[in-house]
Amino acid sequence: MIKNRTAILALLTGLNLLNYIDRYVVAAVLKKIQEAPEVGGLGLSNFEGGLLATAFLAGYFVTSPIFGARADKGKRTGLIAFGVIVWSISTFATGLTHSFATMMIARVCVGVGEASYATLAPTIIDDITPPDQKSRTLAIFYLAIPVGSALGFVFGGAIEPVWGWRAAFFIAGGPGVVLALLCLLIKEPARKLREDKASIADSIGTLSKIPLFRRAVLGYCAYTGAVSAFAYWAPKYLAERYGASGHYEMIGGILHVVVDKAAMLSNSSASVIFGGVTVLGGALGTIIGGRWADAAASKVAIVTETTAWDARDNKLAINAQLKVCAWGMIIAAPLTAIAFGMPTPLLFFICAFLAEIGLFLSTSPVSAIGLRSVPPELRASAMAAMIFAIHLFGDLWSPTVLGILSDVLISVVAMMALPLTFAWSAYLWWPRAREADG
């Protein structure tokens, strides 16, 4: 049995890294998948290519409440191992598909497998971690988000030119099956379980009545929607805004545009640079946010393993962590607005790097808050509810909404919807004293 806390954290973090690599490999090789069948692709339109992401998301957020409710009533390691095996086999199967329909099915199954893992792994980490280290420990786990996402692009981009796009899925899907078996060896900490007769509706009803949890989720929805739209449209915005820097000159009596090719920023280079900025800023923000949240909580209250989830000390600690999340948005909102107005790519990326630090400050604290603000027997359901809500009310619609705004407004004006949403998230997360005293 695996009992060591560091070993459990290392295993689950490694799987989370693999989780995000698998998730983003499809984006890295999407252009090749869309090519005509005679040259090895599936002949997908842009609409069909986009639906592959929707299929994954549907499998992911729709099934997360089911796994959460089941885990609150029994062992989690078996469900985690099941999820890892499902997503790994489905990733491998993606490379075997020869039609749009079969690839859609494979991507839905990847989402289902990842729902089990992403919902339950943080609850085990929370259970084995001392109260004063929860946010910084979860920060290590969530480093996989920026790093794994970037590695997915790099991995897919490196494998495809050598062995083809199918090989990227074959290689990415293999390691998970082995690591899944190790999850079965994790010794689960003792915890209070939910009654078998309790339903998903009962759990959601209870969670929705907890003010601190409710506000954490509302802020998280706004945050997720804006971050997703930011990541989706930023490379295209950069390529359009900075892609053809030049000036007018009269040549042979005709007015010509003379383009400074050295100043041009292509869509591919914009994606690579923006990805690098996200990895560096995201990793730094995640680590700082985890440590800051733990320090802030310890200054206002002493919370032990025996402190009741609804005790005033615990509520004070949660409010302190919510303030860290809010400060991240207070930092990110103006910097994002300034970045979109910068005259050169370099100035944009400097502002974006600092904004990314602010955005990722909340990555681990908001998850710790979601777990800390609810009864112990509802923590898996709480994590599932957060995942369900932030996707249904956040990134499922936000890229499309920003695209519509970009069609009817000047692009720089349309992009200002993002810092405004970050500011709204800061407002939702800012602590209310009455919630600590109630």
Secondary structure as GFF3:
##gff-version 3
##sequence-region A 1 438
A	DSSP	alpha_helix	5	28	.	.	.	ID=ss1
A	DSSP	alpha_helix	30	34	.	.	.	ID=ss2
A	DSSP	three_ten_helix	37	39	.	.	.	ID=ss3
A	DSSP	alpha_helix	46	71	.	.	.	ID=ss4
A	DSSP	alpha_helix	77	94	.	.	.	ID=ss5
A	DSSP	alpha_helix	100	128	.	.	.	ID=ss6
A	DSSP	three_ten_helix	131	133	.	.	.	ID=ss7
A	DSSP	alpha_helix	134	142	.	.	.	ID=ss8
A	DSSP	alpha_helix	144	163	.	.	.	ID=ss9
A	DSSP	alpha_helix	165	183	.	.	.	ID=ss10
A	DSSP	alpha_helix	200	208	.	.	.	ID=ss11
A	DSSP	alpha_helix	211	242	.	.	.	ID=ss12
A	DSSP	beta_strand	246	251	.	.	.	ID=ss13
A	DSSP	beta_strand	254	259	.	.	.	ID=ss14
A	DSSP	three_ten_helix	261	263	.	.	.	ID=ss15
A	DSSP	alpha_helix	267	300	.	.	.	ID=ss16
A	DSSP	alpha_helix	312	340	.	.	.	ID=ss17
A	DSSP	alpha_helix	345	360	.	.	.	ID=ss18
A	DSSP	alpha_helix	363	372	.	.	.	ID=ss19
A	DSSP	three_ten_helix	376	378	.	.	.	ID=ss20
A	DSSP	alpha_helix	379	390	.	.	.	ID=ss21
A	DSSP	pi_helix	391	395	.	.	.	ID=ss22
A	DSSP	alpha_helix	398	408	.	.	.	ID=ss23
A	DSSP	alpha_helix	411	415	.	.	.	ID=ss24
A	DSSP	alpha_helix	417	429	.	.	.	ID=ss25
A	DSSP	alpha_helix	433	437	.	.	.	ID=ss26
###
